[in-house]
């Protein structure tokens, strides 16, 4: 795991021990060969050996559904407003609390409707 350089990340990962690679054909017996091959190439822990986005989208699994003539490249980088936010510890806490409050409110509303 030489590609992981953060000490806390290394400690966290070591807590799991070594895991054997899963056989996707056993996990997903109904999946086709192309789907299994794609899973095998994108679900790789080491980012240096993992299939990148462009290569994944070019994989034969998508051959039947991709329509190259409908694909366009953005002329400039796409910016989404929330990506500009500075997410320090305080702001993350605020966002978590907002999400929890929203969830509780809607869960209570669902119970009242039933």
Biotite code that builds the C-alpha atoms (Angstrom):
import biotite.structure as struc

atoms = struc.array([
    struc.Atom([0.000, 0.000, 0.000], chain_id="A", res_id=1, res_name="UNK", atom_name="CA", element="C"),
    struc.Atom([2.808, 2.390, -0.821], chain_id="A", res_id=2, res_name="UNK", atom_name="CA", element="C"),
    struc.Atom([0.297, 4.667, -2.598], chain_id="A", res_id=3, res_name="UNK", atom_name="CA", element="C"),
    struc.Atom([-1.377, 5.477, 0.757], chain_id="A", res_id=4, res_name="UNK", atom_name="CA", element="C"),
    struc.Atom([0.775, 8.094, 2.470], chain_id="A", res_id=5, res_name="UNK", atom_name="CA", element="C"),
    struc.Atom([-1.453, 9.421, 5.253], chain_id="A", res_id=6, res_name="UNK", atom_name="CA", element="C"),
    struc.Atom([-0.609, 7.773, 8.587], chain_id="A", res_id=7, res_name="UNK", atom_name="CA", element="C"),
    struc.Atom([-4.199, 7.865, 9.875], chain_id="A", res_id=8, res_name="UNK", atom_name="CA", element="C"),
    struc.Atom([-5.432, 6.267, 6.660], chain_id="A", res_id=9, res_name="UNK", atom_name="CA", element="C"),
    struc.Atom([-2.813, 3.524, 6.993], chain_id="A", res_id=10, res_name="UNK", atom_name="CA", element="C"),
    struc.Atom([-3.854, 2.843, 10.593], chain_id="A", res_id=11, res_name="UNK", atom_name="CA", element="C"),
    struc.Atom([-7.507, 2.725, 9.575], chain_id="A", res_id=12, res_name="UNK", atom_name="CA", element="C"),
    struc.Atom([-6.835, 0.327, 6.712], chain_id="A", res_id=13, res_name="UNK", atom_name="CA", element="C"),
    struc.Atom([-4.674, -1.948, 8.842], chain_id="A", res_id=14, res_name="UNK", atom_name="CA", element="C"),
    struc.Atom([-7.657, -2.485, 11.157], chain_id="A", res_id=15, res_name="UNK", atom_name="CA", element="C"),
    struc.Atom([-9.347, -4.492, 8.395], chain_id="A", res_id=16, res_name="UNK", atom_name="CA", element="C"),
    struc.Atom([-6.534, -6.940, 7.786], chain_id="A", res_id=17, res_name="UNK", atom_name="CA", element="C"),
    struc.Atom([-5.804, -8.432, 4.412], chain_id="A", res_id=18, res_name="UNK", atom_name="CA", element="C"),
    struc.Atom([-8.835, -9.380, 2.362], chain_id="A", res_id=19, res_name="UNK", atom_name="CA", element="C"),
    struc.Atom([-8.966, -11.854, -0.463], chain_id="A", res_id=20, res_name="UNK", atom_name="CA", element="C"),
    struc.Atom([-10.270, -10.586, -3.802], chain_id="A", res_id=21, res_name="UNK", atom_name="CA", element="C"),
    struc.Atom([-13.910, -11.475, -4.397], chain_id="A", res_id=22, res_name="UNK", atom_name="CA", element="C"),
    struc.Atom([-14.972, -13.530, -7.387], chain_id="A", res_id=23, res_name="UNK", atom_name="CA", element="C"),
    struc.Atom([-17.637, -11.367, -9.020], chain_id="A", res_id=24, res_name="UNK", atom_name="CA", element="C"),
    struc.Atom([-19.040, -14.268, -11.038], chain_id="A", res_id=25, res_name="UNK", atom_name="CA", element="C"),
    struc.Atom([-19.925, -15.976, -7.754], chain_id="A", res_id=26, res_name="UNK", atom_name="CA", element="C"),
    struc.Atom([-21.369, -12.788, -6.250], chain_id="A", res_id=27, res_name="UNK", atom_name="CA", element="C"),
    struc.Atom([-23.337, -11.956, -9.407], chain_id="A", res_id=28, res_name="UNK", atom_name="CA", element="C"),
    struc.Atom([-24.036, -15.248, -11.181], chain_id="A", res_id=29, res_name="UNK", atom_name="CA", element="C"),
    struc.Atom([-26.529, -13.646, -13.574], chain_id="A", res_id=30, res_name="UNK", atom_name="CA", element="C"),
    struc.Atom([-24.123, -10.991, -14.827], chain_id="A", res_id=31, res_name="UNK", atom_name="CA", element="C"),
    struc.Atom([-22.632, -11.230, -18.296], chain_id="A", res_id=32, res_name="UNK", atom_name="CA", element="C"),
    struc.Atom([-18.925, -11.535, -19.040], chain_id="A", res_id=33, res_name="UNK", atom_name="CA", element="C"),
    struc.Atom([-18.585, -7.862, -20.044], chain_id="A", res_id=34, res_name="UNK", atom_name="CA", element="C"),
    struc.Atom([-20.247, -6.647, -16.830], chain_id="A", res_id=35, res_name="UNK", atom_name="CA", element="C"),
    struc.Atom([-17.997, -8.882, -14.734], chain_id="A", res_id=36, res_name="UNK", atom_name="CA", element="C"),
    struc.Atom([-14.922, -7.683, -16.611], chain_id="A", res_id=37, res_name="UNK", atom_name="CA", element="C"),
    struc.Atom([-15.887, -4.035, -16.048], chain_id="A", res_id=38, res_name="UNK", atom_name="CA", element="C"),
    struc.Atom([-16.457, -4.635, -12.324], chain_id="A", res_id=39, res_name="UNK", atom_name="CA", element="C"),
    struc.Atom([-13.136, -6.418, -12.098], chain_id="A", res_id=40, res_name="UNK", atom_name="CA", element="C"),
    struc.Atom([-11.368, -3.413, -13.630], chain_id="A", res_id=41, res_name="UNK", atom_name="CA", element="C"),
    struc.Atom([-13.084, -0.556, -11.772], chain_id="A", res_id=42, res_name="UNK", atom_name="CA", element="C"),
    struc.Atom([-13.364, -2.101, -8.303], chain_id="A", res_id=43, res_name="UNK", atom_name="CA", element="C"),
    struc.Atom([-9.624, -2.110, -7.721], chain_id="A", res_id=44, res_name="UNK", atom_name="CA", element="C"),
    struc.Atom([-8.347, -0.666, -4.456], chain_id="A", res_id=45, res_name="UNK", atom_name="CA", element="C"),
    struc.Atom([-5.058, 0.615, -5.855], chain_id="A", res_id=46, res_name="UNK", atom_name="CA", element="C"),
    struc.Atom([-5.872, 3.756, -7.875], chain_id="A", res_id=47, res_name="UNK", atom_name="CA", element="C"),
    struc.Atom([-2.827, 3.213, -10.117], chain_id="A", res_id=48, res_name="UNK", atom_name="CA", element="C"),
    struc.Atom([-4.270, -0.061, -11.401], chain_id="A", res_id=49, res_name="UNK", atom_name="CA", element="C"),
    struc.Atom([-7.934, 0.997, -11.405], chain_id="A", res_id=50, res_name="UNK", atom_name="CA", element="C"),
    struc.Atom([-9.621, 1.728, -14.733], chain_id="A", res_id=51, res_name="UNK", atom_name="CA", element="C"),
    struc.Atom([-10.079, 5.468, -15.260], chain_id="A", res_id=52, res_name="UNK", atom_name="CA", element="C"),
    struc.Atom([-13.360, 7.160, -16.147], chain_id="A", res_id=53, res_name="UNK", atom_name="CA", element="C"),
    struc.Atom([-12.665, 7.527, -19.875], chain_id="A", res_id=54, res_name="UNK", atom_name="CA", element="C"),
    struc.Atom([-11.478, 3.927, -20.186], chain_id="A", res_id=55, res_name="UNK", atom_name="CA", element="C"),
    struc.Atom([-14.435, 2.681, -18.145], chain_id="A", res_id=56, res_name="UNK", atom_name="CA", element="C"),
    struc.Atom([-16.893, 4.522, -20.404], chain_id="A", res_id=57, res_name="UNK", atom_name="CA", element="C"),
    struc.Atom([-15.119, 3.077, -23.455], chain_id="A", res_id=58, res_name="UNK", atom_name="CA", element="C"),
    struc.Atom([-15.447, -0.468, -22.076], chain_id="A", res_id=59, res_name="UNK", atom_name="CA", element="C"),
    struc.Atom([-17.366, -2.944, -24.293], chain_id="A", res_id=60, res_name="UNK", atom_name="CA", element="C"),
    struc.Atom([-20.059, -3.214, -21.590], chain_id="A", res_id=61, res_name="UNK", atom_name="CA", element="C"),
    struc.Atom([-21.380, 0.178, -22.734], chain_id="A", res_id=62, res_name="UNK", atom_name="CA", element="C"),
    struc.Atom([-21.061, -0.541, -26.467], chain_id="A", res_id=63, res_name="UNK", atom_name="CA", element="C"),
    struc.Atom([-24.782, -1.166, -26.992], chain_id="A", res_id=64, res_name="UNK", atom_name="CA", element="C"),
    struc.Atom([-26.001, 1.899, -25.111], chain_id="A", res_id=65, res_name="UNK", atom_name="CA", element="C"),
    struc.Atom([-23.409, 4.542, -25.978], chain_id="A", res_id=66, res_name="UNK", atom_name="CA", element="C"),
    struc.Atom([-24.253, 6.944, -28.765], chain_id="A", res_id=67, res_name="UNK", atom_name="CA", element="C"),
    struc.Atom([-21.052, 8.791, -29.661], chain_id="A", res_id=68, res_name="UNK", atom_name="CA", element="C"),
    struc.Atom([-22.934, 11.221, -31.895], chain_id="A", res_id=69, res_name="UNK", atom_name="CA", element="C"),
    struc.Atom([-24.902, 12.482, -28.884], chain_id="A", res_id=70, res_name="UNK", atom_name="CA", element="C"),
    struc.Atom([-21.857, 12.993, -26.683], chain_id="A", res_id=71, res_name="UNK", atom_name="CA", element="C"),
    struc.Atom([-20.384, 16.468, -26.367], chain_id="A", res_id=72, res_name="UNK", atom_name="CA", element="C"),
    struc.Atom([-17.415, 17.800, -24.460], chain_id="A", res_id=73, res_name="UNK", atom_name="CA", element="C"),
    struc.Atom([-17.876, 20.852, -22.288], chain_id="A", res_id=74, res_name="UNK", atom_name="CA", element="C"),
    struc.Atom([-16.149, 23.901, -23.713], chain_id="A", res_id=75, res_name="UNK", atom_name="CA", element="C"),
    struc.Atom([-15.116, 25.011, -20.239], chain_id="A", res_id=76, res_name="UNK", atom_name="CA", element="C"),
    struc.Atom([-14.808, 23.479, -16.794], chain_id="A", res_id=77, res_name="UNK", atom_name="CA", element="C"),
    struc.Atom([-18.163, 22.949, -15.128], chain_id="A", res_id=78, res_name="UNK", atom_name="CA", element="C"),
    struc.Atom([-18.465, 24.504, -11.689], chain_id="A", res_id=79, res_name="UNK", atom_name="CA", element="C"),
    struc.Atom([-21.244, 23.517, -9.329], chain_id="A", res_id=80, res_name="UNK", atom_name="CA", element="C"),
    struc.Atom([-21.915, 26.081, -6.598], chain_id="A", res_id=81, res_name="UNK", atom_name="CA", element="C"),
    struc.Atom([-21.617, 23.705, -3.635], chain_id="A", res_id=82, res_name="UNK", atom_name="CA", element="C"),
    struc.Atom([-18.142, 22.661, -4.787], chain_id="A", res_id=83, res_name="UNK", atom_name="CA", element="C"),
    struc.Atom([-16.909, 26.192, -4.060], chain_id="A", res_id=84, res_name="UNK", atom_name="CA", element="C"),
    struc.Atom([-17.827, 25.934, -0.362], chain_id="A", res_id=85, res_name="UNK", atom_name="CA", element="C"),
    struc.Atom([-15.000, 25.734, 2.152], chain_id="A", res_id=86, res_name="UNK", atom_name="CA", element="C"),
    struc.Atom([-15.781, 22.595, 4.132], chain_id="A", res_id=87, res_name="UNK", atom_name="CA", element="C"),
    struc.Atom([-13.925, 23.003, 7.393], chain_id="A", res_id=88, res_name="UNK", atom_name="CA", element="C"),
    struc.Atom([-14.924, 21.049, 10.493], chain_id="A", res_id=89, res_name="UNK", atom_name="CA", element="C"),
    struc.Atom([-17.432, 23.687, 11.627], chain_id="A", res_id=90, res_name="UNK", atom_name="CA", element="C"),
    struc.Atom([-19.184, 23.877, 8.234], chain_id="A", res_id=91, res_name="UNK", atom_name="CA", element="C"),
    struc.Atom([-19.337, 20.079, 7.896], chain_id="A", res_id=92, res_name="UNK", atom_name="CA", element="C"),
    struc.Atom([-20.938, 19.885, 11.338], chain_id="A", res_id=93, res_name="UNK", atom_name="CA", element="C"),
    struc.Atom([-23.543, 22.465, 10.306], chain_id="A", res_id=94, res_name="UNK", atom_name="CA", element="C"),
    struc.Atom([-24.341, 20.535, 7.136], chain_id="A", res_id=95, res_name="UNK", atom_name="CA", element="C"),
    struc.Atom([-24.647, 17.243, 9.004], chain_id="A", res_id=96, res_name="UNK", atom_name="CA", element="C"),
    struc.Atom([-26.991, 18.811, 11.558], chain_id="A", res_id=97, res_name="UNK", atom_name="CA", element="C"),
    struc.Atom([-29.127, 20.335, 8.783], chain_id="A", res_id=98, res_name="UNK", atom_name="CA", element="C"),
    struc.Atom([-29.365, 16.957, 7.063], chain_id="A", res_id=99, res_name="UNK", atom_name="CA", element="C"),
    struc.Atom([-30.264, 15.165, 10.295], chain_id="A", res_id=100, res_name="UNK", atom_name="CA", element="C"),
    struc.Atom([-32.951, 17.768, 11.078], chain_id="A", res_id=101, res_name="UNK", atom_name="CA", element="C"),
    struc.Atom([-34.385, 17.448, 7.552], chain_id="A", res_id=102, res_name="UNK", atom_name="CA", element="C"),
    struc.Atom([-34.429, 13.664, 7.821], chain_id="A", res_id=103, res_name="UNK", atom_name="CA", element="C"),
    struc.Atom([-36.125, 13.703, 11.246], chain_id="A", res_id=104, res_name="UNK", atom_name="CA", element="C"),
    struc.Atom([-38.737, 16.191, 10.040], chain_id="A", res_id=105, res_name="UNK", atom_name="CA", element="C"),
    struc.Atom([-39.594, 14.121, 6.969], chain_id="A", res_id=106, res_name="UNK", atom_name="CA", element="C"),
    struc.Atom([-39.522, 10.824, 8.818], chain_id="A", res_id=107, res_name="UNK", atom_name="CA", element="C"),
    struc.Atom([-41.978, 12.256, 11.364], chain_id="A", res_id=108, res_name="UNK", atom_name="CA", element="C"),
    struc.Atom([-44.165, 13.566, 8.520], chain_id="A", res_id=109, res_name="UNK", atom_name="CA", element="C"),
    struc.Atom([-44.163, 10.102, 6.928], chain_id="A", res_id=110, res_name="UNK", atom_name="CA", element="C"),
    struc.Atom([-45.310, 8.547, 10.220], chain_id="A", res_id=111, res_name="UNK", atom_name="CA", element="C"),
    struc.Atom([-48.149, 11.087, 10.541], chain_id="A", res_id=112, res_name="UNK", atom_name="CA", element="C"),
    struc.Atom([-49.378, 10.327, 7.024], chain_id="A", res_id=113, res_name="UNK", atom_name="CA", element="C"),
    struc.Atom([-49.570, 6.570, 7.677], chain_id="A", res_id=114, res_name="UNK", atom_name="CA", element="C"),
])
